[in-house]
Amino acid sequence: MALINCDFYSDSLGLSTSMTVILPQQSYSQIGMESKALQRKHPTLYLLHGLSDDHTIWLRRTSIERYVASLGIAVVMPVVHRSFYTNMKSGYDYWTFISEELPSIARSFFPLSDRREDNFVAGLSMGGYGAFKLALSHPDRYQAAASLSGSLDIASLSERFPADFAKVFGSLDEAVDSANDMFRLASDLAASGKQAPQLYQCCGTEDFLYDVNLNFRDHARQLNLPLTYEEEPGNHDWGYWDAKIQRVLEWLPLRTE
């Protein structure tokens, strides 16, 4: 495996930013780890961080590099600060960055596939929101998306994080039923007739976002979206996410040829 800390300039943000990238390596056997790379451009998992984290956190809190070694996929981990993967009301255009610019830049630097069936996105908490937002907004680009303890109902954020909410979304009236509203995005996709990405959602039953996740699960099921939902005892913490990212990697519909 190659682990690359990549600093680059973003036109959409107007500043320098960073991403951490894991790239597959041709088959080798090292003590405690085996690796492989497919003989084509790499399938890619965009792995998104939560509200208080950055692009380094998945490597610092989990063994993601080891978990993906035998799968032959690249992992791209960008930084978006506390933006909720959104063009902020008062801030930077992180939605344009994450949805348009980042994939283009990453593919210009590294041999990453642009085929829908080779592209996946996952994230935790705020990153779970970002992952589903990308997949539901651009179902033609992502084969599958996973939300771990996702902050899927932006209306609930107005009370828990009022300062962040105002900077990112503006008022509650502006946010609800907008292009930033996960429930609206799910409804729009179901009504569009487009092929929906496969969705995986999980949340610990002791998590403060458990009820939010139940609400979105029920909404997605009513719309007949292809959702796999799992729950078990767990809290909003890295012990839970370290276990569940391994489950996500098992669930991903990876092509092996």
N, C-alpha and C positions, 0 to 999 in steps of 0.2 A: 504494500500500500504506500501511496505517497500522501503526505499531509502537508498542505500548502496554506500558508497565511498570506492572503492576497490583498494588497492595498491598491486602490485605483480611484480614478476621478469619476464622479457621477454628474452627467449633464442635468438630469432631472432634479437632483438635489442641489446642484451648484456648489459641491464641496467634495473633498476626498472622503472615502469610506472604506470599509473592509468586508471581506468574507473569508471564512475558513472552508477549505475544500479537501475532501478525501477522494483520491482517485484510485481505481483498481490497478493492480499489478499482475502481469502474466504469472501463471501458476508457479508458486514456490511453496516450500514447506519450511517454516521457522518454528522453533520450539514454542508450543502453545498456540500456534495460529497457522492456518492455511489460507491461501489467497488464489483468486483467479480473475481473469479479465476476458470478456467476450471479444471475438474477432470482428468488432464493429465499433461504431461510436457508442459511448457508454450510456446505458440507462441512468437516469438521474433522479435522486430524491432531494427535493428542496426541504430542508429541515429548519423550522422556524422557532425562535426563542420567545419567552414570555416577557411580561411587562418590566420586570426589574433586572433582566438579563441582557446578554449580548451574544455575538457570534461565536464566542469561545465556550459557552456554558454547556453545550451537549458533550463536548470532549472532557470538560472538567468534572461533570457530575455523573456521566455514564461511560460505558465502554463501547461507544458507538463505532469507533474505528475497528475494534475487534469483531463486533457483531456483523458488520457488513463485509468483512474481508472475503468470505467464501461466496458472496452473492454476485460479485462482478458488477456492482453499481457504484456510481459516483454519488457523493453527498455534498451539497452546497448549503452552507450555513451563513446567511447574511446578517447584518446588524441593521435594525430599524428603530432602536431606542424605544421610547414610550409612545409610538405613533399609531398603534393599532392597525398597522399596515394600510394606512389611509392617507389620502391627500388632506393634510390637517387644515382645520379652519384657521388656526394661528400657528404656522410652522412650515414644514416641508412636505413636498409631494411624494410621500413614501408609497402610495398606491401605484403611481406611475413608475416609480423606481422598481418595486417588487414585481409588478405584473408585466411590465414591458422591457425596462432597461436591463434589469439583472439577468434574465435568461439570455438576452442577446449578448451581453458582455461576457458572461460565463462561457457561452459557446464560442466566442471569438478567442478566448484564452485557452480553452481546453476542448478535447474531442468528445463533446456531449451530444447525444442524440436530440433532435428536435421533433421526433415522432411522438404523437399522442400516447401510443402504447408503451413508450419508454419513459414517460415523465410522471412523477408522483410528488405529492407535497404532504407534509405532516408537521404538526407543531403542538406545543403544550400551552394551555391557558390562553393568553393573548395570541400565541402562535397557532393554537387550535382554531381560533376565530380566523386568523389570516389564511390558514390552510383551506378551510371550507370556503372562505370568501374567494380565493383564487379558483378553486375547482368549480364552484357554482357560477361564478362570473364568466369563466372561460372553459366550459366543458369540452371544447374542441382541442384543448391543449393538454389536459391531464386525464390520465387513465384512472387514477385513484387518489383519494385524499383521506387523511386520518387526523382526527381531533382528539387529543388527550386532555381531559379536564378543561375543555374549551370554554372561553368566555363568549358564548354564542348568542346571548341576548344583550344587545348594547343598551337597551332601556334600563337594565339592572345596574349598569355601570354608573349611571348619573348620580346614584346615591352613594355607591361605594367609593368612587374615585371622581368626585365632582370637578376638581381642578383639571385633571387630565381630560375628562369628558368635554369640558368647555373648550379646551385648546384643540382637541382632535375633531369633535363632531359639531361644536357650537351648542345649540339648544336641543332639548329633547324633541321638540316638534320638527326640527330639521333632520334629526337622525332617524327617527322611527319611520318605517315605510319608505326608506331611501335606498340608494344603491349600497349603503353600508349596513343595511338591516338584513341579517342572515335569514330571517323568516320570509322576508320579501324576496330575497334572491332564490330561495328554495321554491317558493310558489311560482316565480317567473320562469324558472327552469322547467318545472313540471308542466307548465302551460305551453311552453315553447315547442314541444315535440322533439327537441334535440336529445341526443344520447347523453344520459347523465353519467358522470364518473361514478365509480364504485366508492362508497363512503364507509369509513370505519369511525366509530365514536365510542369512547369509554370515559368513565368517571367513577371515582371512588364514592362509596355511599356515605362517607363521613366528610366529603369535600363540601365547602361552602357553595360551590357551583353545581351541586348535585341536582337541585330542583330545576335550575336553568337547563341542564342537560336533558332531564326528563321531558321538559317542555319541547325542546327542539326534536328529540327522538320521536315524540308523538306527532309533531307537525310533519316530519319527514315521512313517517309511516302513513299518515293520512294522504300524503301526496304520492305514495307508492314509489318513492325514490329508493335506489338500491343501497340500503343502509344496513350495515352490521353493527349492532349495538351490544356492548358488554359492560357489566358492572360487577364489582366485588368490593369487599371492605377495603378502604383506602382513603388517604387524605390528599391534600394539595401539596405534595412533596416529592422529592427526587427518588425516594425508595419506590414509590408507585410508578413514576414515569420511567425509571430505568427498567423495571420489569415490563411495562406495557410497550415500550419502543421495540423490545424484542418480539412481542406479539405482533406488532404492526409489520415488522419485517417478514414474519412468517406469513402474514395475510396478504402482502402485496402481490398483485398478479404479474410476476416477473416472467418475461420470456427467457428461455434458457438457451435458445439457439443463437 
